[in-house]
Amino acid sequence: MAHQSRRQFFSAPLPGPNAAAAAATTITTNTSTSTCNDNNMDLVWPFGRLEGLDSDAIREAAYEIFFTACRSSPGFGGRNALTFPSSNDHHHHGNGNGDGGNGSGSNGSNGGSGKVYGVVMTPTSKVKKALGLKMLKRSPSRRMSMSSVGLSSGVSSPLSPASHGQRGGSGPGSSPGGGTGHSTLPSRPRRPMTSAEIMRLQMRVSEPSDNRLRKTLMRTLVGQTGRRSETVILPLELLRHLKPSEFNSLHEYHVWQKRQLRFLEVGLLLNPSIPLDKSDTYQIRLREIIRAVDAKPLDTGKNSDMMRSLCNCVVSLAWRSANGTPPDVCHWADGYPLNVHIYIALLQTIFDSRDETLVLDEVDELLELMKKTWSTLGINRPVHNACFTWVLFQQYVVTNQMEPDLLSAAFTMLTEVANDARKPDREANYVKLLTSMLVSMQNWAEKRLLHYHEYFNRGTVSGIENLLPLALSSTKILGEDITIMEGEGGQKGDTMVVDSTCDRVDQYIRSSIKNAFAKIIENENLKHETSEEKEEPSVTLIHLAKETEEFAARERELFSPILKKWHPTAAGVAAVTLHQCYGAVLKQYLSGTSMLNTEIVGVLQRAAKLEKVLVQMVVEDSEECEDGGKGIVREMTPYEVDSIILRLLRQWIDERLKKGKLLLYRAKETETWNPKSKSEPYAPTADELMRFANGMVNDFFEIPIGITDDLVLDLAEGLEQLLQEYITFVASCGSKQSYIPTLPPLTRCSRDSRFFRLWRRATPCSAPAENQMHQVINTDGHHPRPSTSRGTQRLYIRLNTLHYLITHLHALDKTLTLSPRISTRSRYSSNRRHHGASSSYFEHANGSIQSACDHVSEVAAYRLIFLDSSSVFYESLYVGDVANARARPAIRILKQNLTLLTAMLTDRSQALAMKEVMKASFEAFLMVLLAGGSSRVFNRSDYEMIEEDFDSLKRVFCTCGEGLISEDVVQREAETVEGVIALMSQSCEQLMEDFSIVTSEASGIGFMGTGHKLPMPPTTGRWNRSDPNTILRVLCHRNDRAANLFLKKQFQLAKRK
């Protein structure tokens, strides 16, 4: 159906005069998709096809049958024609009559307040009253015949001169079925129109056609005044009695003949009321005659064999009966669907040609006259009711639905149809007619109800109240009819028909809501396609949510109050459907997103607002339901906006952390541990990582949602894991054990050893020995250079990097802790991931950094002392002779290395690094004294020089830097070395006695007598003056005969070579 616009469904102008009748006849053009008119292309003609018969032919045939059936009635040739007074004429002009003479009147079905010569003075209609149709202020019966009726259009009065023996002439261009007179009618006294004139005017029958019909009947019924109309085979009589001279041309006559034969073919051969035997010779012969007439006109003369054959075939076929008994009526126009086509053409005449939305006041009289055609057409009351229902409904449609009274009238008639449909023993053709008609009406109505938002607006919403009952009634009748058809012998089967009115209305609401919603989306898409500026999907979704909310408000205001008469929760169903529609779009939008951003949050928050409105709409509409609306509420699958936001936020965190891991992987591959700059002495990758973390935290708090502490914990935990991995990477620099030299085997010192004999021989010519040692150690004794290697310097950068992380982690933790965006805090909840009452989100990371600082500082210190300074420390100090290999050169180099250390390390890093260098230096000093190997030998008198050197070493750490290491710390760390030096000051006898005592106690064997051997004490590396292994090592390095003999006797230690 074509419309001016979706929202202005009823805004089309009314068709011109006679448009409804023209549209109705257009339907009978009998194509399979025949429709009403251009504005109602979707109302399908339900009564089958009649090939070769157009609307004009059917209308003219209907008039011929009607006139023949009513020929004895007043105004159709009978006596005392029934006329109607004109509202414009208060005088009676005698007893005007047509071709017939005077006779007794007929009162018809109209009631009136008074009659004068059979004229109804104030006509009223019982039919219109029953159907709820209003009376007209004017009526064709009150119009004047002659020129005042507008007969110049070719529809003349039976009283015109042309009707008195004059040939029905027609002007050029007239249709084959009848002429169109253009002559000026002489002035005659005006008079009211008869029923015959009204019908001819309504059916647009030309005067020549009417004259030919009257002449045929007069010739046919000569001497047979009592012959019934249903015994007249009208097309055959017309062919017999009308000659070519009655027409303007032979061609016109031939066309007219073919039309009459076509009616006989359709009524007797194609749609017979009584089935034909295929071997029937009459039907075979009739087909041959019809094909022959297609080529040339039929000779209808008395001596024509073809005419006699035609009469014989037609009469034989028309006067058949189903059971073989002689029939009382002939069957030429009572086959379906020909009879329905003809009868509906008659029913179309009840509508006023000047305003086709109105029914004539004379409808009772006209319907009563049409009833006379029932025997000819095989019409009964149920068929009449069905056809009358269709005509009213069709007229409502073709007049652009301007008159709701027509629809109400159709529904009233549908009630009668429903009663007829429940009757048993119905004919198959009636069931077929009824089903096809109801399906067509239902389809047309349901198309609008399934799209009622498209066809109805604020001004026309009341149309639903009229259309919906008709659609539901049609559906109910169809359901009953299907049940009847499923039974046997016309009896109802066991199937029970359930009243599903609520379900149907539910379907209408859901379907229309979905279609309207789809239209909104379609319009949005079209707007975006035509717009130069492309709109973001998020903006579109927010706008769509707003439109959906407005849509729901309009639905609740306009449509729901009407639909609630048939559905208790109409507004609730609409809200649920809208919720589902928007939810599907929202789901599709979210399926393409995995990262949370401001736009997505805006969409979700708007969706949550819409959901709240729709849920409230459902709740309010369901208050009167038995279950309180729980059933319909269960249909609303929640949008779960909070869950979606939480899920997307966690996905956002995961995606950002993945980027962080890529950054970390790249750092591991590319980091060289060179400082970023002189002012930024830390690794560039640490700066990149912390900028990433800060950016992630800032972006996190910019997301416009309620941030809970649990979300912050998730974020902090992810960042902490990332930082932990980076800290581990920074601390991956080996261990101090890789730099500590292997302990040499214990040997006993001998004065007669080869080393010392060579040393004494070389002494006279090697003075001064100390100067030569210094030259070996350093070629420039006055200006020593730092011995710190590049590797050790890179360790310093690692240490700076760790302290850089500490500083920025503190700032990051402060940002997380003090952010005003956190809506709820659960710092002391059971799922808290940090210990105690600490408020730090990165406590584990901070602990890891501290451990890493200790480790890196230790490794850097041992590398500096045992590798970088080995040549001036462990490899040179006290080698050969204490006096000639003092600690002064090593201390000088150490000072230079410490100066470089303080220059490279940040202030926060220096104290720990300095302390670790002190520990490494003291351990190296111990190793020189206790594990110096065969190149070192000490006398008891050397301990004073050693003590002096160690004091100098302690002063280096006490004075280096501005209080980096306090004297108490230095002294505490020096206690072990000083205890060993104190051992070196003891006599061999004292050392051996102490060794025996502590060894016995340590081994648990108690006091040992003379001659018993002591067990070898294990080397623990934890040297101190009470350790047996430490005392043993002092004895091994003591240049003393008693010590030599003791070691040989107790442990069989080898002599130094």
Number of C-alpha atoms within 10 A of each C-alpha: 12 13 17 12 12 13 17 16 18 20 14 16 10 17 16 12 13 18 19 29 25 16 21 23 23 20 26 29 22 22 14 14 16 19 25 26 23 12 19 20 17 20 23 21 25 25 22 19 19 21 13 13 17 16 21 21 22 24 24 23 21 23 24 20 28 25 26 23 23 21 18 19 24 28 29 25 23 22 20 21 30 28 28 27 27 22 16 11 14 8 10 15 11 8 13 18 23 22 18 18 15 17 16 14 18 17 15 16 18 19 17 14 9 11 15 11 15 18 22 21 18 14 21 20 21 17 18 18 12 11 18 14 20 14 17 13 8 14 20 26 25 22 22 22 26 24 18 11 19 14 20 16 14 22 25 29 25 27 15 16 12 18 21 12 10 11 17 21 19 21 14 11 8 16 13 19 19 25 23 23 23 14 10 9 15 10 8 10 10 18 24 26 28 28 23 27 24 22 19 22 23 20 23 20 24 26 27 26 23 23 21 21 22 21 16 18 19 15 16 18 13 9 9 10 10 8 12 16 22 23 17 23 22 24 20 19 17 20 20 19 18 18 15 17 10 19 24 19 11 14 14 17 21 20 17 21 23 21 21 20 23 21 24 25 19 21 23 25 22 18 21 22 25 18 14 15 9 9 8 10 11 18 20 13 17 24 17 12 18 18 13 13 18 14 10 13 17 20 16 18 13 9 9 12 12 18 19 15 15 23 18 14 20 23 18 13 24 23 16 20 17 10 8 7 8 10 14 12 19 22 28 33 28 23 23 23 23 24 22 23 23 25 28 21 24 26 20 24 23 25 23 22 21 13 17 24 24 20 22 26 27 27 21 21 20 22 19 13 20 18 20 19 23 20 19 25 25 20 21 12 13 19 21 19 19 24 23 22 26 24 22 24 22 26 27 24 24 27 26 21 22 20 16 17 19 27 24 22 24 27 24 16 22 23 18 16 24 20 12 17 20 14 12 12 10 15 10 11 14 17 18 15 20 25 20 18 21 23 17 20 24 23 19 19 23 20 15 19 24 23 20 24 21 19 21 22 19 13 11 15 16 15 18 19 15 18 20 23 16 25 23 21 19 27 22 18 24 21 17 20 20 17 17 24 16 15 13 9 11 15 15 18 14 10 12 10 13 9 12 12 17 18 12 19 21 19 15 22 28 21 18 21 27 20 18 19 21 13 13 16 16 12 12 14 13 11 13 15 12 9 10 8 8 10 12 10 13 18 14 16 23 20 15 21 21 16 15 21 21 13 19 23 16 14 19 19 13 16 23 22 16 17 21 15 12 18 20 18 26 27 28 26 26 28 33 24 22 25 25 18 18 21 18 13 14 18 12 11 15 17 9 8 11 14 17 21 18 14 17 23 20 18 24 23 18 19 25 18 14 23 25 12 16 25 18 14 20 24 18 15 22 23 12 12 12 9 10 14 18 13 12 17 18 10 13 19 11 14 19 13 17 14 10 15 20 16 15 20 22 18 15 20 23 16 14 19 20 14 13 22 18 12 17 21 12 12 19 14 9 10 13 13 20 17 20 15 10 8 8 15 21 28 25 18 21 23 17 15 21 19 13 18 24 17 11 19 19 14 12 21 17 12 18 15 19 14 19 14 19 18 17 19 20 15 24 22 18 18 25 20 16 20 26 19 16 22 24 14 15 24 24 13 17 12 16 18 11 13 19 17 14 9 13 11 11 20 22 27 28 22 14 11 13 11 15 19 11 10 14 10 10 12 11 10 9 12 11 11 17 16 14 14 18 20 12 14 18 18 10 11 15 9 11 17 15 18 20 22 14 11 15 20 20 20 23 29 26 31 31 25 29 26 22 21 21 18 13 16 23 16 13 20 16 14 14 22 16 9 11 10 17 18 11 11 13 12 18 14 9 7 10 14 18 17 12 8 8 11 14 20 27 25 18 17 23 22 13 19 25 16 15 23 24 17 20 27 27 22 25 29 27 27 26 25 29 23 20 21 22 19 17 26 26 24 15 23 26 22 21 17 19 19 14 18 21 22 23 16 20 24 20 19 22 27 18 16 22 22 14 15 21 18 11 20 23 21 12 13 21 23 20 18 26 22 21 21 26 24 19 23 24 23 21 23 22 21 19 19 25 24 23 25 19 20 16 21 25 23 15 15 11 16 19 14 14 22 17 13 17 20 13 15 23 20 13 18 23 20 13 15 15 9 11 17 19 14 15 10 12 19 13 9 17 19 14 18 21 20 14 22 21 14 22 27 16 15 17 22 12 11 19 18 12 18 22 20 16 18 24 18 13 14 12 9 11 12 11 12 7 6 8 8 12 17 14 13 18 10 13 10 11 9 21 18 20 15 21 25 23 26 25 23 19 25 28 28 27 23 20 20 14 15 24 24 16 18 22 15 13 14 15 13 18 14 17 19 14
